[in-house]
């Protein structure tokens, strides 16, 4: 049974700090990196809102600090630039493991009482960063890409286009990981010539408490749109998150190892997973005992996604006590998706889905797979061979109630790990219509 909980909304004083008072110019050409920094630093002293007025505000990364709300007026656009001077390479976590990335356009770490609000637009200029797979585009769109850059890598799925040569070269040679060298500094130095490959998530929130994201439209992210990591008391409401259907790794929100999370009345149209819960990958992640737990999602719409609601494949610290209700998933490849693999370990349990409507589903309305292998531009996730019980993941005590998918050909797949049928346990479907199992 789902255990209810309360989520604390950030408390921020009513003082206001207009971005223009710190030298900002909203013409879409002038860099406002310094103005954002000065306005936020001024707001920290007293606590309050940094007001982003109507206009197009070009900027480098924005670091949110405790007690500060970033508020966008109705016709305000924050447009992020891309350059190595302002977005240095760092060591962070991405896709469940320690990785090299650039600094995120919006980021906060160890901050309390922070907010991003208003009805304006936050644009990550993601098309400057992302590779594109040919099969996800029309032939006309593909031809237009080739006019911008000739760098194409052939793969099993067809061509993969890269916006720059350095990104292409890294895809051919292989990504550099922090552990490839004796020190992190050596790894960063080795990755520096291939800077373009290490694209960031757009909003990175790490080890923060009392967070509110409300009203804004987040779009065109370099990788994932919103990545809360080891956070507590997160509220996301009335937010719209969009990416082109071909956006590689353009997930809407990836909640990783967080507690007390409330996501509601949001719209997602991302091409990749819409609402996703994660908890790190494999043995490296299991060194930190921090499940993703106490999550409530309701009254959300996900369209044009790889998965509407997703858990995994990074779930090694565990996911538990989750309720998703009164949501609609439209034109997704898969409606509800649970995924893991040998080596992950961890337990996903006490997951409840109620009143979920799905239509336009292209593949399965529900999948639970323990044999997930990720195809990437730098190779495949290795299939771990292990007899260690801690490497074997488990999905258990999962309930679907009043979930409906009527699409012709829609079906569900429950696929335990080969040789380990106990990896999926206690799955209950109550008054559900999920098509015909194939």
Protein Blocks (a to p, Z undefined) as FASTA:
>chain_A
ZZddddddddddfbdcdfklnopacehlaccklmmmmmmmmmmmnopaddddeddddddd
ddddehiacdddfkbccdddddfklmccddddeehiacdddddfbacehiahiadedjbd
cdehlmmmpccdfklpcfklmmmmmmmpccdcddfkbccddfbfklmmmmmnopadfklp
mbfklmmmmmmmmmmmmccdfbdcehiahiadehiacehifbdfbdcehiahiadehiac
dddfklghiafbdcehiahiadehiacdehpafbdcdebeajklmmpgcddehiadehia
cehifbfbdgdjblknopehiadehiacehifblbdcdddehklppdehiacehiacehi
abbfbdcdfkbccddfkbccdddddfbfklpccdehiadehiacfbghiacdddddehia
mlpghiacehiaebjaZZ
